[in-house]
């Protein structure tokens, strides 16, 4: 089974999104602590909890779940692109969602200050945008693969936000022959439709591609459903469970290279 193409997830596979978000929270919560008596770590935990609960209460939640847009992306996304009507709803919701998430986080710690909630809600996106972080081996891995395989980026998310993430590290885009964003396609991983779409762009059968990603429930499940091999990047040493089994498992991106070399 000759391998012709490598499909990559974006967030926490090539981009270190978890760290970018964590550092943005830390910076924003530290700023809050300059104005009110609050422990930054406690505020971060409270805002994460309140943001998630609020996000799940909106009528747009089933759509965002299907496309693959998480609550913390909602804290800095503008949702200005995408044809689905739910993106227009999200565009209208976003400013209040930012303010309410931070205001409720403060309230959970006994602080009533909507004005500060608004300021923090606007500061967090700025702090996140300052941190387009990648893993140290990202470009080394892409360099190693580019000359031998066709590369496709397959990412869940809002079109404007995923494009902004890529614009923050513009070199990444140059490695890929195709970039597929769930919010543009209309369905997100693990839907088999988006994998079939990707294979159509590549002109391959499932056995001629391999999916690289960090999420069992999207990258690994979706590729498995269409009969494509996959490599799970298990950054945090999580258990596999019984329902979703990757073909291969590694702990960091660079470890995919010796596996691919044997295929």
N, C-alpha and C positions, 0 to 999 in steps of 0.2 A: 504494500500500500504506500505509494509514493506521496510524500507530503509536499504540497504545492503552496499552501497559504497558512499564515499565522494570524489569528484574530485576537485582538487585545481589548480588554476592558480599559477604561481610563482611570477613574477615581480609585485610589488606593491599590492600583496596579502599576501605572506609570506615574501618575501624580500622587503625591503624598497628601491627600485631602484631609485625612484624619488629623494630621499634625497642623495643617493650615487652619482648620477650624478650631482646634484646641488652643493654638497660640492666639487666635483672634478673640476667643472667649477670655483668655487670661489677660490680654491687654485691655479689653473693654471692662472687665470686672475690676481690674486694678484701678482704672480710671474712676469707676463708681465709688470705690473705697476712699477716694480723695474727697468725696462730697458727702457721704453718709457713712454711718458706723456699720459696716458690713464686711464680712470676710469674703474675699474674692472667690474662693473655692465653693463656699456655701451658695453664693449668688449664681455661679455657673451651674451648679446642680439644680437649683430652683428654676432658673430660666430654661434649661434643657427640658425639665419636666413640664413646666407650664407651656412651653412652645409646642411640645409634642401633643399635649392634651388639646390645646386650641386648634392645632393643625388637623387633628383627627375629627374635630367637631364640625368642620366646614363641609358643605355639600360637594366640594371639589375633591375631597379626600380619596374616594374610590379611583378617580382619574389619576391623581398624583401617585397613588400606590401602583396603578397599572403601568404608568409611564416610568416610574422609578425616580421620583423627586422626594427627597427626605425633608423633614421639618427644618433642619438647620440650613439646608440650601434655600429654603423659603425665607430665612432670615436675611438673605442678601441678594436674592434673585429679584429681577424686575418683571419677568414674564412678558416681555414686549414682542416676542416672536412666537411662532406656532399657529397653525390654522385652526386648531380645535377651539371651540367656543369657551372651553374651560380655561384656556390661557388668558382670555379676556377677563374672566371672573377672578382669576388669580392676580392679574395685573391690578385690578381694583382693590383686592383684599390686601395686597402686600404691605402697603404703608401702615395700615392699622394693625396688621399681624405683627409687624416688627415692634411697634410701640406697645401693644398689649402684652406681648410675650415678656418684654423686659419689665413693664409696669407690674405684671402679675408676679414675676420673679421677685421683685422688690417687696411686694405685698406679702408674699409667702414668708418673708423674713421680718415682717412687721413694719415695713417702711411704705408710707403712702406718698408717692411723689411721681405723678404722671409726667411732669415736665422732664424729670431726670430719665424716666422710662423712654420718653421720646428721644432724648439726646443719646442714650445708650443704643437705642434701636437704630439710630443713624450712624453711630460710631462703629458698630460691629461690621457692617458691610465694608466700610473703609478699611478697617483692620484686616478683614479677610482678603480684600483685593491687594493688599500689600504683600501677601504671602503666597505667590504661585510656586509652591514647593514641589520638587521631584525627588525621587529616590536617587541615591548617588550612582547606581548602576543603570539607570534608565537608558541613557544614550549609548552606553557601552553595549547593552543587550540589543538595542535597535540596530546599532551599527553592525553587529555580528550577524543579524538575520536579514538585513535589507538586501544584500547582494544575492541571496539564495532563495528567498521566498517573496511572494506577494503579501503585503501587510495590509490589514483592514482594522480600523478602529471601530468598535461596536460598544457604544456607551448609552446608558439610560440617562434621561434628564431633560430639562427644559432647553430648547434650542439656543436661546440667547445666553444662558448661563454656561452651558457646555462650550459654546464658541468663545465665550469670554475666558474660561479656564484655559483653553487652547491658545488664545491670543496672549495670555500671560506667560506662556512658554512656547513661543512661536516655532522653535526648532522642531518640536514634536510632529507638527503637521506634515513636515516635509518627508517624513519616512513612510507615510501612508498613501496607498493608491486609492483608497476609499475611506470615507468617514461616515458612519451611520449613527444618527442620534435618534433615540426612541421618540422624542417629542415631535420630530419631523416625520418619522415613519408612521406613527399612529399607535404603535404598541411597543411595549418594552420587554426586555428579557425577564422571565424565561419563555415568553411566547415563541412557539416554533416559527411563526410567520416572519419574525425579524431575522431569525437565523437563515431561513430559506431565502429571504431577500438578500442577505449578505452573501450567501453562496451563489446566488444568481449574478450579483455584481462581480464576483470573483471568477465565475465560470467553472466552479468546481463541484464535485460530489462531496458528501459529508466526510468520507474517509480520507479526502485529500486536504482537509483542514484540521487545525487544532485550536481550541479556545483557551486563552490565558486570562484568568481572573481571580479576584479575591473573595467572591461571594458564591457560596454553595447554591443558594436559593435562586440565583439569577444566571450567572455565567455557567456554572457547572450543570445545573438542572436543565437549562435550556439547550445547551449543546448536546447533552446526553440524550435528550428527547429526539433530536434529529439524527442521532447516530454518529456524532462527531466526538473525537477524542478531546480531552481537556486536561489542563493542569491547574490545580487549585493552589493559589498562593495563600497559605495559612499563616498570616503574620503573627497571630496571637496564640498559636498552639491550641486551637479549639478542637473539640472532638468532632469526628465526622458525623456520627449518628448512623442510623440504619437505612434511612430513606434515600439519601443522595450520596452516591459514591463516585468520587473523581477517578479518572484513569490514573492520574499521577498527583502527588502532593509534594509541595516544597514549602520552605519557610521564608524564602525571599526570591525576588525576581531573577537574580543572576543564576539561580539553580535550574532554571528552565533550559539553559543552553545545552548541558550535557544530555538531557533527556531528548531534546529535539534532534541532537546530532545522531541519535540511535534510530530515529524513525525513518 
